[in-house]
Structure formats: C-alpha cells, structure tokens
Amino acid sequence: MEQLVAQSTLRVAGALDPDEGWDSLSTALTEALRKDSRTMRLVRRALRGQMHDGQVALSPQGEATEEQISQKLSGGQVLVLASGNLGLISFTDDPARLTYEQLSHRFPGLLLGLSQHEGISFLLVHSETEGGLVLGAKGIYYLEQGYAVGENPLAPFGSSAAAHLKRTDGFSNAPDILVMSLYRPETGEVAAFEELVGCHGGLGGPQTHPFVLYPVVLPMDPGPIVGAAALHTQLKTWVRTSSKQSKLP
C-alpha cells in the first residue's frame, strides 16, 4: 500500500511493527517475571532497560525504537497502517476525515488505482452526499442505501459485512481510506499485508466466524451475535446473571 500511495509527491509514513516472534518472547518473560523468586529478581534487574510499565519489550539489535518510529510517522503527509488484511490510510495535513469528493479532487486516480489493484478487494470511503461507499474493482456498494451498482464488492464477505462497515464508517476516528486485501472464497484465504500465515480484525475467511466458549448454565440470547456491540451486550448479561448465582461450575 505504501508503494501505491507513494506514487504521488507526498511523503508516506508506514508504521514499523515489531517482529511477532519477539512479541511472544516478551509476553512469556513478562508472565514469568511476576513470580517472586531470586532468579526472577535477577532477570528483572537484567531486563530493566527493556521494560516499560512492567511489560518486557524485547527487540533484535538494530530494530527501530519507539522514538525512531514516532519521528518517522510525524514526518509523513500520508500515514499507512496495516494489520492482517486490513489497511488504513490517513492524510495528516487535515484533522478531519477526507471525503470521497475531496480525495478524488486532491489525488486524482488514487482511489481508482487502489480499487483496481489485484491484491485489494475493496476500499471504504465516505461521500459528502451518499454516505459510506465501498469501492470495488467492478462495482460500488452504497452503505446508507443498501444496494450495489455493478458487481457487489461485498458479496464474497457474507450478509453481515455491510453492517460491520457501516458501523466502522460512523466512527469519528475512521481513516480517510479503509483497505481490505484480496480474499479467495474458494479457499477461505486472505492476503495479509504483513508476512503472516493468518490474521484477524478484517473480513474474509475463518476470522469472520469467531466463537465464544462459555458454561452451559449461562443463558444465551436466541439468534446470532453479530458484531462487538452485540457481544458486549451478551457479556454484560452474563455478568449480571453470574452475580446472582452463588456458584458456577
């Protein structure tokens, strides 16, 4: 995504994520250091310079520090972030979210170039007149109106995709452009922007079908749970229920 956006004359900054292997090791050490033993006290002393707020933060020699990352991001006119198959693009020279009309005027060809890329399924942008727009290679889905012109770019992502994106489009901190990478329905695979074999937080494949493991004594509301807000409501119901029960298995 950085390469595509960088075809303009703007300075593009991309977040530098630490290696996930080091993240796993840091998490394991953080848990181990909670034990109060002589060995762990010695380890805590040795890692003092690599701990922040009680959390171990290891990184290989030569990897960018938080200060270096902050400096890199502050110098860019375009901020590109990626997590799994979800990408976010924001233009830093305007505090407000740029609309579809503004993006088309200021950066001719950008939206078309991104939406036509073979590695991208669709873009989410917001129009001044039409509301949320999902731009695909061969069609547009209008979130407010609930219909598509041309091929529906959300068709491979299931019946709940439009509701999820409409909710995201309403966030005050939504990016100027939300990007969803390639999804192959025939294999259930998505193309992560990072070097990962799997991902979560986007649309497409197994990540779209989460599950909740819970005690059978807790009541489950009928009907499917769709979205974080609905799950939060269910969890609050369980909290109220469990507080009234003296014992759960």
C-alpha positions in Angstrom: 0.0 0.0 0.0 2.8 2.4 0.8 4.2 1.9 -2.7 0.9 2.6 -4.3 0.2 5.7 -2.3 3.8 6.9 -2.7 3.3 7.3 -6.5 2.2 10.8 -5.6 4.6 13.6 -4.5 3.5 13.2 -0.8 5.8 11.8 1.9 4.4 8.5 3.0 5.0 7.1 6.5 4.2 3.5 7.4 4.1 2.1 11.0 7.1 -0.2 11.8 5.7 -3.2 13.7 8.0 -5.3 15.8 8.6 -8.9 14.9 5.8 -11.1 16.3 8.3 -13.7 17.5 9.9 -11.1 19.8 6.4 -10.1 21.0 5.7 -13.7 22.0 9.0 -14.0 23.9 8.4 -10.6 25.6 4.9 -11.8 26.7 6.3 -15.1 28.1 9.0 -13.2 30.1 6.5 -10.7 31.4 4.4 -13.6 32.8 7.4 -15.4 34.2 8.7 -12.2 36.0 5.6 -12.0 38.0 6.9 -14.9 40.1 8.7 -13.7 43.2 11.9 -15.7 43.3 15.6 -14.9 43.5 16.1 -16.0 39.9 13.3 -13.8 38.6 14.5 -10.8 40.6 17.9 -11.2 38.9 16.2 -11.4 35.5 14.1 -8.3 36.2 17.3 -6.5 37.1 19.0 -7.6 33.8 16.0 -6.6 31.7 15.4 -3.2 33.5 16.3 -1.2 30.4 13.9 -3.2 28.2 10.8 -3.0 30.4 8.1 -0.4 30.1 5.2 -0.1 32.6 6.0 -3.6 33.9 6.0 -5.2 30.5 9.0 -6.7 28.8 9.6 -5.2 25.3 12.4 -7.1 23.6 13.6 -6.4 20.1 16.5 -7.5 17.9 19.6 -5.3 17.7 19.1 -2.7 15.1 15.3 -2.7 15.2 13.7 0.7 15.3 13.0 2.2 18.8 9.7 3.8 19.8 11.3 7.2 19.5 12.5 6.4 16.0 9.1 5.1 14.9 7.4 8.3 16.3 9.9 10.5 14.4 9.2 8.6 11.2 5.5 8.8 11.5 5.5 12.5 12.4 7.4 13.4 9.2 4.8 11.9 6.8 2.0 13.6 5.0 0.3 10.2 4.5 0.1 7.6 7.2 -0.3 4.0 6.1 -1.1 1.3 8.7 -1.7 -2.4 8.2 -2.8 -5.3 10.4 -3.5 -8.6 8.8 -5.6 -8.0 5.7 -6.9 -4.6 7.0 -5.2 -1.4 5.8 -5.8 2.2 6.9 -4.7 5.3 5.0 -4.9 8.8 6.5 -3.7 12.1 5.2 -2.1 14.0 8.1 -2.4 17.6 6.8 -6.2 17.7 7.6 -7.5 16.9 11.0 -10.9 16.0 9.6 -11.7 12.8 7.6 -11.3 13.5 3.9 -14.4 12.7 1.9 -14.6 10.7 -1.4 -15.1 14.0 -3.2 -12.1 15.6 -1.6 -9.9 12.6 -2.2 -10.9 12.4 -5.9 -10.1 16.1 -6.3 -6.8 16.2 -4.4 -5.5 12.9 -5.5 -6.9 12.0 -9.0 -6.5 8.4 -9.8 -5.6 7.2 -6.3 -8.9 5.6 -5.4 -9.3 4.1 -8.8 -5.7 2.8 -8.7 -6.2 1.2 -5.3 -9.6 -0.3 -6.0 -8.3 -1.8 -9.3 -5.3 -3.5 -7.8 -5.4 -7.3 -7.9 -4.4 -7.6 -4.3 -7.2 -5.4 -3.0 -10.9 -6.5 -2.5 -12.4 -3.1 -1.8 -12.0 0.4 -0.2 -14.2 2.1 2.3 -14.6 5.9 1.9 -17.2 8.4 3.0 -19.1 10.6 0.5 -20.5 14.0 1.3 -23.7 13.2 -0.5 -24.0 9.4 -0.4 -22.5 8.4 2.9 -20.4 5.3 3.2 -19.1 3.9 -0.2 -17.5 0.5 -0.7 -15.4 0.7 -3.9 -14.6 -2.5 -5.7 -12.8 -3.2 -9.0 -16.2 -3.6 -10.8 -18.8 -2.0 -8.6 -19.8 0.2 -5.7 -21.9 -0.7 -2.7 -23.8 2.2 -1.1 -23.9 1.5 2.7 -26.7 4.0 3.5 -29.0 3.0 0.7 -28.2 -0.7 0.9 -27.6 -1.5 -2.7 -24.8 -2.0 -5.2 -24.2 -0.6 -8.7 -22.3 -3.1 -10.8 -20.8 -6.1 -9.1 -21.2 -6.0 -5.3 -17.7 -5.9 -3.8 -19.2 -7.2 -0.5 -20.8 -10.3 -2.0 -18.0 -12.7 -1.0 -17.9 -11.5 2.6 -21.2 -12.6 3.8 -24.5 -11.0 4.8 -23.1 -9.1 7.9 -20.3 -7.3 6.0 -22.3 -4.2 5.1 -23.5 -3.7 8.7 -19.9 -4.0 10.1 -18.6 -1.5 7.6 -21.5 0.9 8.1 -20.7 0.9 11.9 -17.0 1.5 11.1 -17.8 4.3 8.7 -19.6 6.1 11.6 -16.5 6.2 13.8 -15.2 9.6 14.5 -11.6 8.3 14.1 -12.3 6.3 10.9 -9.4 6.6 8.4 -9.7 8.5 5.1 -9.4 5.2 3.2 -10.0 1.7 4.7 -8.5 -1.0 2.6 -9.4 -4.7 2.6 -7.0 -7.0 0.8 -7.6 -9.9 -1.6 -9.9 -12.7 -0.4 -10.3 -16.0 -2.1 -13.7 -17.5 -1.1 -12.9 -20.8 -2.8 -10.1 -21.5 -0.3 -11.1 -19.2 2.5 -7.7 -17.5 2.4 -7.0 -13.8 2.7 -3.8 -12.0 1.6 -2.3 -10.3 4.7 -0.4 -7.1 4.1 2.1 -8.4 6.7 4.2 -11.5 6.4 1.7 -13.7 8.3 0.0 -17.0 7.7 -3.2 -15.8 9.3 -4.9 -12.7 10.6 -7.8 -11.3 12.4 -9.7 -8.0 12.6 -10.6 -7.8 8.9 -13.2 -9.6 6.7 -12.9 -12.9 4.9 -12.1 -16.4 5.9 -12.1 -18.0 9.4 -11.6 -14.6 11.1 -15.2 -13.8 10.1 -16.5 -16.7 12.2 -15.4 -16.3 15.8 -16.8 -18.4 18.7 -17.4 -18.0 22.4 -16.8 -20.9 24.8 -19.0 -20.4 27.9 -20.5 -22.5 30.8 -23.8 -24.1 29.8 -25.5 -22.7 32.9 -25.3 -19.2 31.5 -28.2 -18.1 29.4 -27.6 -17.4 25.7 -29.9 -15.0 23.9 -31.6 -16.5 20.9 -30.3 -15.6 17.5 -26.8 -14.9 16.2 -24.4 -12.5 17.9 -23.2 -10.1 15.2 -20.5 -7.5 16.0 -18.7 -6.3 19.0 -21.6 -4.3 20.4 -23.9 -7.4 20.4 -21.2 -9.5 22.1 -20.6 -6.8 24.7 -24.4 -6.8 25.5 -24.3 -10.6 25.9 -21.2 -10.4 28.2 -22.9 -7.8 30.4 -26.0 -10.1 30.6 -23.7 -12.9 31.9 -22.1 -10.7 34.4 -25.5 -9.7 35.9 -26.6 -13.4 35.8 -23.4 -14.7 37.5 -23.5 -12.1 40.2 -26.9 -13.5 41.3 -25.6 -17.1 41.4 -23.6 -18.3 44.3 -21.5 -20.9 42.4 -20.7 -21.7 38.8 -19.1 -25.0 37.7 
